[in-house]
Amino acid sequence: MTSLLLALVLGAYDPLAVSGAVAHVDETWQDAARKREVPVRIYLPASSKAAPMVIFSHGLGGSRTGNQFLGEHLAKRGYVALFLQHPGSDESVWRGAPLGDRMARMNKAANGQNLQLRVGDVKFAIDEALRGATLRGRVDAKAIGMSGHSFGAMTTQCVTGMSFPGIGTQWTDPRIVAGVAYSPSPSKATTQERAFGGVTQPWLLMTGTKDGSPIGNTAPEDRIKVYPALPNGDKYECVLWEAEHSAFTGGRLRGERGAKNPNHHRVMLGLTTAFWDAYLRKDAQALAWLKGSGAKSVLEPKDTWKTK
């Protein structure tokens, strides 16, 4: 008996329990309106019935193949997991470049133009997921979640309620129900209250006490500026003790030397699965797990968990 079926039989909610086989499909979708290709990897659940969909946006220099552990877990939980690749801020930025040039190229790619292109990729991907041949009929249009790491977290923030001077919340996509930001970024264009004070969608933020990045000189203390500026109501923040920037992906980034803690990925899977179950599936048990003692059961003593 699978762990998910066992949990159902026992009546206990467990976001780490999984069931079923997983398949993934790699495609490149053509956005004719923008004359742009968007590579995607789709993790598919065993059932072909319409299911909630979670989108994932990679960090600067990443690709659709990253965070495989997350995509597979979601699919085993019955979600369609759509992992995007963003040309111009993906692995093409550094691949093949001399080692001494890679950081400069990465910093150059972390710009507003690429951020706007990413926002367009998300909106296009939702359109294509709902009408395209691959996923037609397999996505519940009323249960779409958005997530991402680092530059992907900023992409997530943009399409789920963050406000910008001059355009307000123009980038927000109302089809997205909730958002998860791994390594979130504060606003550099206005106050945090103006940027995040109007966010109405449920948000889960995850960062670490060593979650810094040389791109944009972002320090760990910068990432925890977002949560206090959010309004009350369905907002969550987890800060993992000694988690570095790569804790939310895989491998190791330049300058990181700390030992990997396997519980960090376990926390990611547990908290985000419960979050999606609560807000995309409207699962009362999942919501109670998040707001009660359940969430703390996957954390280690020095990790912190906040809800409001």
Disulfide bonds with the S-S distance in Angstrom:
none
